[in-house]
Amino acid sequence: MALDAEARRRGGQNRARQAKLAKAVRVVSADAVPPLATMDDAVAVSAWLFRMAASGVLDPATTRECNRSVSSFVHAVDKADLLKRIKTLEQKVRAYETQTVTGDRPRPR
């Protein structure tokens, strides 16, 4: 029985899907993963991920998802730091506004 082009294409797609699903996922135990709590840790984890991916210890999909997590962590820390700085500046502006309105400005020395 001869297959037409469409049937051959579908068969190839199914074979490619089966091959993709058959590939082993390469991960490490949670104990082997460096901690991620500070910006310095983020640098260390990024270097660790690069080494693990380049050596084939981690599969590309796992590496990509871990890199996304590190990136999200870095952005969250940056935003938290910026929010703290904004809050401090707002407090200083309010204090200045209060001094200006009440005429309680510090005298130049």
C-alpha positions in Angstrom: 0.0 0.0 0.0 1.6 3.3 -1.1 1.3 6.3 1.1 0.5 9.7 -0.2 2.6 12.8 0.7 0.1 13.8 3.5 0.3 10.4 5.1 4.1 10.4 5.0 4.2 13.9 6.5 1.8 12.9 9.3 3.9 9.8 10.0 7.0 11.9 10.2 5.4 14.3 12.6 4.3 11.5 14.8 7.8 10.0 14.7 9.4 13.3 15.6 7.0 13.8 18.5 7.7 10.3 19.8 11.4 10.9 19.5 11.1 14.2 21.4 9.1 12.6 24.2 11.5 9.7 24.4 14.5 11.9 25.2 15.6 11.7 28.8 15.1 14.8 30.9 18.4 15.5 32.7 18.1 17.1 36.1 20.0 17.2 39.3 18.8 16.6 42.9 17.5 19.7 44.8 20.5 19.3 47.1 22.9 19.9 44.2 21.3 23.2 43.3 23.1 26.3 44.8 20.9 28.5 47.0 19.3 31.6 45.5 18.7 34.2 48.2 20.9 37.2 47.2 22.1 38.9 44.1 25.5 37.3 44.6 23.8 33.9 44.7 22.1 34.8 41.4 25.5 35.3 39.8 26.8 32.0 41.2 23.6 30.1 40.1 23.9 31.6 36.6 27.5 30.4 36.4 26.5 27.0 37.7 23.7 26.7 35.2 26.1 27.6 32.4 28.5 24.8 33.5 25.8 22.2 33.9 24.2 23.0 30.5 27.6 23.2 28.6 28.6 19.9 30.1 25.3 18.2 29.3 24.4 17.5 32.9 21.1 19.5 32.5 19.0 19.3 29.4 18.2 22.5 27.5 14.6 22.8 28.6 15.6 22.5 32.3 18.4 25.0 31.9 16.1 27.5 30.1 13.4 27.3 32.9 16.0 27.6 35.6 17.5 30.7 33.8 14.0 32.2 33.7 13.6 31.6 37.4 17.0 33.3 38.1 16.0 36.2 35.9 12.6 36.6 37.7 14.4 36.6 41.0 16.9 39.3 39.9 14.0 41.5 38.6 12.1 41.0 41.9 15.1 42.0 44.0 15.7 45.0 41.8 12.0 46.1 42.1 12.0 45.6 45.9 15.1 47.7 46.2 13.7 50.4 44.0 10.4 50.5 46.0 12.4 50.9 49.2 14.4 53.8 47.7 11.2 55.4 46.4 9.5 55.1 49.8 12.6 56.8 51.5 12.5 59.6 48.9 8.8 60.1 49.4 9.3 60.4 53.1 12.0 63.0 52.6 9.8 65.0 50.2 6.9 65.0 52.7 9.3 66.1 55.5 10.6 68.9 53.2 7.0 70.0 52.2 6.0 70.1 55.9 9.0 72.2 56.8 8.3 74.6 53.9 4.6 75.0 54.8 5.3 75.6 58.5 8.4 77.7 57.9 10.4 75.3 60.0 13.3 75.2 57.5 16.7 74.6 58.9 18.8 77.8 59.1 22.0 78.0 57.0 25.1 77.9 59.1 
